[in-house]
């Protein structure tokens, strides 16, 4: 699901596997860009989780890209859609690459 929140001035792409059982498969992923309309380096957050949410031992990653440290998060708009991408590392040095191809952004 891809959304453009006009009042909040952010674009979000989310994925959730409601039947996730395998702790080695992606169960949830999200990219949130807080300044999609600015002609500046982008900032926002990225989350990735593996396995069922009910299992507290599954692996979850979150990376925050702040305005003063804008970096490896991008958005390319095309028509009513957009491509969002992140490639970087967690604070523990875990390499993450998340991409979302949004054919259409739901305007909210």
Backbone as a printed PyTorch tensor [residue, N CA C, xyz], in Angstrom:
tensor([[[  0.8450,  -1.1600,   0.0000],
         [  0.0000,   0.0000,   0.0000],
         [  0.9020,   1.2380,   0.0000]],

        [[  0.5580,   2.1940,  -0.8260],
         [  1.3450,   3.4140,  -0.9470],
         [  0.4320,   4.6200,  -0.7140]],

        [[  0.8980,   5.5300,   0.1380],
         [  0.0640,   6.6690,   0.5040],
         [  0.8560,   7.9690,   0.4910]],

        [[  0.1800,   9.0380,   0.0870],
         [  0.7360,  10.3940,   0.1520],
         [ -0.1490,  11.1800,   1.1020]],

        [[  0.3920,  11.5150,   2.2620],
         [ -0.3390,  12.2950,   3.2590],
         [ -0.0320,  13.7660,   3.0170]],

        [[ -0.9790,  14.4740,   2.4200],
         [ -0.7460,  15.8680,   2.0480],
         [ -0.5200,  16.7560,   3.2690]],

        [[ -1.3640,  16.5980,   4.3060],
         [ -1.2180,  17.4400,   5.5030],
         [  0.0900,  17.1640,   6.2350]],

        [[  0.4580,  15.8950,   6.3160],
         [  1.7020,  15.5300,   6.9880],
         [  2.9170,  15.6850,   6.1030]],

        [[  2.6750,  15.9290,   4.8110],
         [  3.7420,  16.1040,   3.8310],
         [  4.7140,  14.9320,   3.8300]],

        [[  4.1600,  13.7030,   3.7970],
         [  5.0280,  12.5390,   3.7080],
         [  4.4270,  11.4910,   2.7790]],

        [[  5.3020,  10.6100,   2.2880],
         [  4.9090,   9.4950,   1.4310],
         [  5.3640,   8.2220,   2.1290]],

        [[  4.4610,   7.2320,   2.1740],
         [  4.7420,   5.9780,   2.8520],
         [  4.3750,   4.7950,   1.9610]],

        [[  5.2310,   3.7940,   1.9490],
         [  4.9320,   2.5250,   1.2910],
         [  5.0790,   1.4390,   2.3490]],

        [[  4.0580,   0.5970,   2.4810],
         [  4.0840,  -0.4480,   3.5020],
         [  3.7290,  -1.8030,   2.8940]],

        [[  4.2840,  -2.8560,   3.4960],
         [  3.9880,  -4.2300,   3.1230],
         [  3.7850,  -5.0100,   4.4090]],

        [[  2.7770,  -5.8720,   4.4490],
         [  2.5730,  -6.7450,   5.6020],
         [  2.0400,  -8.0840,   5.1230]],

        [[  2.7050,  -9.1470,   5.5560],
         [  2.2410, -10.5020,   5.3230],
         [  1.5040, -10.9330,   6.5910]],

        [[  0.1870, -10.9230,   6.5580],
         [ -0.6160, -11.2280,   7.7370],
         [ -0.5030, -12.6860,   8.1650]],

        [[ -0.0350, -13.5460,   7.2710],
         [  0.1200, -14.9700,   7.5830],
         [  1.5710, -15.3660,   7.8090]],

        [[  2.4170, -14.4130,   8.1030],
         [  3.8500, -14.6850,   8.2610],
         [  4.0900, -15.7040,   9.3810]],

        [[  4.8510, -16.7310,   9.0540],
         [  5.1880, -17.7510,  10.0470],
         [  6.6860, -18.0540,  10.0620]],

        [[  7.3240, -17.9140,   8.9150],
         [  8.7330, -18.2450,   8.7770],
         [  9.5920, -17.0780,   9.2620]],

        [[ 10.4200, -17.2820,  10.3050],
         [ 11.2480, -16.1950,  10.8270],
         [ 12.3540, -15.7410,   9.8770]],

        [[ 12.5090, -16.4220,   8.7400],
         [ 13.5290, -16.0410,   7.7650],
         [ 12.9390, -15.2700,   6.5840]],

        [[ 11.6130, -15.0630,   6.5840],
         [ 10.9680, -14.3370,   5.4900],
         [ 10.4400, -12.9910,   5.9780]],

        [[ 10.4610, -12.0100,   5.0800],
         [  9.9810, -10.6710,   5.4280],
         [  8.4890, -10.7370,   5.7430]],

        [[  8.1260, -10.2170,   6.9030],
         [  6.7250, -10.1660,   7.3230],
         [  6.1700,  -8.7480,   7.2130]],

        [[  7.0260,  -7.7640,   7.4600],
         [  6.6140,  -6.3620,   7.3990],
         [  7.7690,  -5.5290,   6.8540]],

        [[  7.4330,  -4.5190,   6.0820],
         [  8.4420,  -3.5750,   5.6030],
         [  7.7580,  -2.2420,   5.3350]],

        [[  8.4830,  -1.1630,   5.5760],
         [  7.9260,   0.1700,   5.3390],
         [  9.0400,   1.1590,   5.0260]],

        [[  8.7250,   2.0760,   4.1350],
         [  9.5950,   3.2280,   3.8540],
         [  8.7130,   4.4640,   4.0300]],

        [[  9.1890,   5.4070,   4.8130],
         [  8.4500,   6.6420,   5.0600],
         [  9.3770,   7.8190,   4.7540]],

        [[  8.9830,   8.6550,   3.8090],
         [  9.7980,   9.8240,   3.4380],
         [  9.0470,  11.0740,   3.8710]],

        [[  9.7040,  11.8690,   4.7290],
         [  9.0470,  13.0230,   5.3480],
         [  9.1170,  14.2960,   4.5240]],

        [[  9.9620,  14.3450,   3.5260],
         [ 10.0710,  15.5640,   2.7140],
         [ 10.0400,  15.2280,   1.2240]],

        [[  9.0080,  14.5230,   0.7530],
         [  9.0080,  14.0460,  -0.6340],
         [  8.9250,  15.1570,  -1.6690]],

        [[  8.3890,  16.3080,  -1.3060],
         [  8.1870,  17.3860,  -2.2710],
         [  9.3140,  18.4040,  -2.2920]],

        [[ 10.2870,  18.2510,  -1.4200],
         [ 11.4070,  19.1820,  -1.3690],
         [ 12.5100,  18.7510,  -2.3440]],

        [[ 13.1540,  19.7290,  -2.9440],
         [ 14.2910,  19.4530,  -3.8350],
         [ 15.5590,  19.4350,  -2.9860]],

        [[ 15.6020,  18.4850,  -2.0770],
         [ 16.7170,  18.3650,  -1.1320],
         [ 16.9190,  16.8860,  -0.8350]],

        [[ 18.0540,  16.5250,  -0.2160],
         [ 18.2200,  15.1310,   0.1840],
         [ 17.0420,  14.6940,   1.0580]],

        [[ 16.5900,  13.4730,   0.8670],
         [ 15.4110,  12.9880,   1.5680],
         [ 15.7570,  12.4510,   2.9500]],

        [[ 14.7670,  12.5020,   3.8370],
         [ 14.9230,  11.9290,   5.1660],
         [ 13.6210,  11.2390,   5.5620]],

        [[ 13.7080,  10.2980,   6.4820],
         [ 12.5340,   9.5380,   6.8870],
         [ 12.9260,   8.3300,   7.7070]],

        [[ 12.2260,   7.2100,   7.4910],
         [ 12.5320,   6.0050,   8.2500],
         [ 12.2410,   4.7630,   7.4180]],

        [[ 12.8790,   3.6670,   7.8230],
         [ 12.7210,   2.3780,   7.1540],
         [ 12.5860,   1.3210,   8.2470]],

        [[ 11.6250,   0.4220,   8.0690],
         [ 11.4600,  -0.6880,   9.0040],
         [ 11.3550,  -1.9850,   8.2230]],

        [[ 11.9650,  -3.0340,   8.7690],
         [ 11.8760,  -4.3690,   8.1820],
         [ 11.7680,  -5.3590,   9.3430]],

        [[ 10.8250,  -6.3020,   9.2430],
         [ 10.6470,  -7.3240,  10.2770],
         [ 10.4870,  -8.6820,   9.6090]],

        [[ 10.9770,  -9.6950,  10.2820],
         [ 10.9100, -11.0690,   9.7860],
         [ 10.0710, -11.9100,  10.7350]],

        [[  9.2560, -12.8080,  10.1820],
         [  8.4830, -13.7360,  11.0010],
         [  7.2380, -13.1310,  11.6170]],

        [[  6.5050, -13.9280,  12.3970],
         [  5.2370, -13.4710,  12.9710],
         [  5.4380, -12.4220,  14.0630]],

        [[  4.5610, -11.4290,  14.0720],
         [  4.6430, -10.3460,  15.0630],
         [  4.5120, -10.8890,  16.4900]],

        [[  3.7600, -11.9620,  16.6610],
         [  3.5350, -12.5280,  17.9950],
         [  4.8060, -13.1370,  18.5960]],

        [[  5.7860, -13.4610,  17.7460],
         [  7.0460, -14.0440,  18.2120],
         [  8.0200, -12.9160,  18.5480]],

        [[  8.2730, -12.7200,  19.8220],
         [  9.1280, -11.6010,  20.2630],
         [ 10.6070, -11.8210,  19.9460]],

        [[ 10.9760, -13.0330,  19.5290],
         [ 12.3870, -13.3050,  19.2360],
         [ 12.7470, -13.0700,  17.7730]],

        [[ 11.7670, -12.6940,  16.9410],
         [ 12.0770, -12.4810,  15.5240],
         [ 12.8910, -11.2120,  15.3480]],

        [[ 13.5370, -11.1070,  14.2130],
         [ 14.4290,  -9.9850,  13.9300],
         [ 13.6530,  -8.7990,  13.3830]],

        [[ 13.9180,  -7.6250,  13.9440],
         [ 13.3000,  -6.3880,  13.4830],
         [ 14.3970,  -5.3220,  13.3620]],

        [[ 14.3240,  -4.5840,  12.2620],
         [ 15.2900,  -3.5080,  12.0300],
         [ 14.5420,  -2.2040,  11.8090]],

        [[ 15.1310,  -1.1220,  12.2900],
         [ 14.5830,   0.2050,  12.0160],
         [ 15.7500,   1.1650,  11.8290]],

        [[ 15.6550,   1.9650,  10.7710],
         [ 16.6760,   2.9690,  10.4950],
         [ 15.9690,   4.3070,  10.3490]],

        [[ 16.4690,   5.3130,  11.0600],
         [ 15.9200,   6.6670,  10.9390],
         [ 16.9500,   7.5490,  10.2550]],

        [[ 16.5120,   8.2380,   9.2330],
         [ 17.3700,   9.1640,   8.4960],
         [ 16.8590,  10.5460,   8.8370]],

        [[ 17.6380,  11.3040,   9.5810],
         [ 17.2000,  12.6100,  10.0680],
         [ 17.4920,  13.7100,   9.0590]],

        [[ 16.8250,  14.8460,   9.2420],
         [ 17.0030,  15.9790,   8.3280],
         [ 18.4470,  16.4610,   8.3070]],

        [[ 19.1320,  16.4220,   9.4500],
         [ 20.5240,  16.8790,   9.4870],
         [ 21.5010,  15.8020,   9.0240]],

        [[ 20.9660,  14.6210,   8.7340],
         [ 21.7960,  13.5200,   8.2480],
         [ 21.0930,  12.8130,   7.0880]],

        [[ 20.4560,  13.6150,   6.2240],
         [ 19.7120,  13.0520,   5.0900],
         [ 20.6470,  12.1960,   4.2500]],

        [[ 20.0980,  11.1170,   3.7120],
         [ 20.9970,  10.2310,   3.0000],
         [ 20.3520,   9.2600,   2.0570]],

        [[ 20.6340,   7.9770,   2.2690],
         [ 20.3880,   6.9520,   1.2440],
         [ 18.9220,   6.5350,   1.0940]],

        [[ 18.0200,   7.4970,   1.0800],
         [ 16.6060,   7.2170,   0.8840],
         [ 16.1380,   8.1010,  -0.2680]],

        [[ 15.4270,   7.5120,  -1.2300],
         [ 15.0690,   8.2850,  -2.4280],
         [ 13.6110,   8.0670,  -2.8040]],

        [[ 13.1000,   9.0200,  -3.5750],
         [ 11.7740,   8.9010,  -4.1690],
         [ 11.8480,   9.4540,  -5.5850]],

        [[ 11.3120,   8.6920,  -6.5240],
         [ 11.2190,   9.1460,  -7.9100],
         [  9.7570,   9.0360,  -8.2910]],

        [[  9.1590,  10.1720,  -8.6000],
         [  7.7370,  10.1860,  -8.9660],
         [  7.5730,   9.9560, -10.4630]],

        [[  6.4970,   9.2710, -10.8100],
         [  6.1510,   9.0460, -12.2110],
         [  4.6310,   8.9800, -12.2980]],

        [[  4.0420,   9.9600, -12.9510],
         [  2.5890,  10.0310, -13.0600],
         [  1.9420,  10.0790, -11.6920]],

        [[  1.0440,   9.1510, -11.4220],
         [  0.3700,   9.0780, -10.1200],
         [  1.1050,   8.1790,  -9.1360]],

        [[  2.2170,   7.6100,  -9.5650],
         [  2.9560,   6.6740,  -8.7310],
         [  4.3180,   7.2000,  -8.3160]],

        [[  5.0980,   6.3070,  -7.6940],
         [  6.4400,   6.6740,  -7.2490],
         [  7.2350,   5.4140,  -6.9360]],

        [[  8.5510,   5.5390,  -7.0360],
         [  9.4660,   4.4860,  -6.6080],
         [ 10.2070,   5.0050,  -5.3860]],

        [[ 10.1580,   4.2560,  -4.2980],
         [ 10.8560,   4.6130,  -3.0710],
         [ 11.9590,   3.5930,  -2.8520]],

        [[ 13.0950,   4.0460,  -2.3590],
         [ 14.2120,   3.1190,  -2.1470],
         [ 15.0800,   3.5650,  -0.9890]],

        [[ 15.6780,   2.5760,  -0.3450],
         [ 16.6540,   2.8190,   0.7230],
         [ 17.7370,   1.7700,   0.5900]],

        [[ 18.9710,   2.2060,   0.7180],
         [ 20.0960,   1.2840,   0.7980],
         [ 21.0680,   1.8640,   1.8020]],

        [[ 21.2690,   1.1520,   2.8740],
         [ 22.1500,   1.6430,   3.9320],
         [ 22.3500,   0.5820,   5.0020]],

        [[ 22.7180,   1.0490,   6.1980],
         [ 23.0150,   0.1320,   7.3040],
         [ 22.2980,   0.5720,   8.5770]],

        [[ 22.0070,  -0.4230,   9.4050],
         [ 21.4580,  -0.1270,  10.7190],
         [ 22.5880,   0.3950,  11.5940]],

        [[ 22.2510,   0.8480,  12.8030],
         [ 23.2950,   1.3400,  13.7090],
         [ 24.2630,   0.2290,  14.1090]],

        [[ 23.8260,  -1.0500,  13.9470],
         [ 24.6840,  -2.1870,  14.2470],
         [ 25.4750,  -2.6690,  13.0410]],

        [[ 25.3470,  -1.9640,  11.9100],
         [ 26.1020,  -2.3070,  10.7190],
         [ 25.4470,  -3.3370,   9.8190]],

        [[ 24.1890,  -3.6910,  10.0850],
         [ 23.4610,  -4.6390,   9.2450],
         [ 23.0460,  -3.9310,   7.9590]],

        [[ 23.3850,  -4.4970,   6.8260],
         [ 23.0760,  -3.8990,   5.5350],
         [ 21.6120,  -4.1590,   5.1770]],

        [[ 20.8960,  -3.0920,   4.7980],
         [ 19.4990,  -3.1980,   4.3940],
         [ 19.3040,  -2.5600,   3.0280]],

        [[ 18.4580,  -3.1980,   2.2280],
         [ 18.0500,  -2.6100,   0.9480],
         [ 16.5530,  -2.8590,   0.8110]],

        [[ 15.7840,  -1.7730,   0.7360],
         [ 14.3350,  -1.8650,   0.6420],
         [ 13.8850,  -1.0080,  -0.5320]],

        [[ 13.0530,  -1.5780,  -1.4060],
         [ 12.5170,  -0.8120,  -2.5240],
         [ 11.0030,  -1.0210,  -2.5820]],

        [[ 10.3070,  -0.0060,  -3.0500],
         [  8.8580,  -0.0970,  -3.2400],
         [  8.5040,   0.5720,  -4.5540]],

        [[  7.7570,  -0.1280,  -5.3600],
         [  7.2780,   0.4360,  -6.6200],
         [  5.7870,   0.6750,  -6.4470]],

        [[  5.4080,   1.9260,  -6.3740],
         [  4.0110,   2.3050,  -6.1740],
         [  3.4160,   2.7240,  -7.5210]],

        [[  2.5110,   1.9250,  -8.0300],
         [  1.8760,   2.2590,  -9.2980],
         [  0.9660,   3.4700,  -9.1390]],

        [[  0.4040,   3.6050,  -7.9350],
         [ -0.4380,   4.7620,  -7.6450],
         [ -0.3590,   5.0680,  -6.1600]],

        [[ -0.1730,   6.3490,  -5.8360],
         [ -0.1810,   6.7990,  -4.4480],
         [ -1.6050,   7.1680,  -4.0670]],

        [[ -2.0710,   6.6010,  -2.9670],
         [ -3.3780,   6.9800,  -2.4540],
         [ -3.2340,   8.3360,  -1.7690]],

        [[ -3.9870,   9.3140,  -2.2350],
         [ -3.8930,  10.6700,  -1.7020],
         [ -4.7930,  10.8040,  -0.4790]],

        [[ -4.2030,  11.1150,   0.6580],
         [ -4.9590,  11.2660,   1.8960],
         [ -4.7600,  12.6320,   2.5130]]])
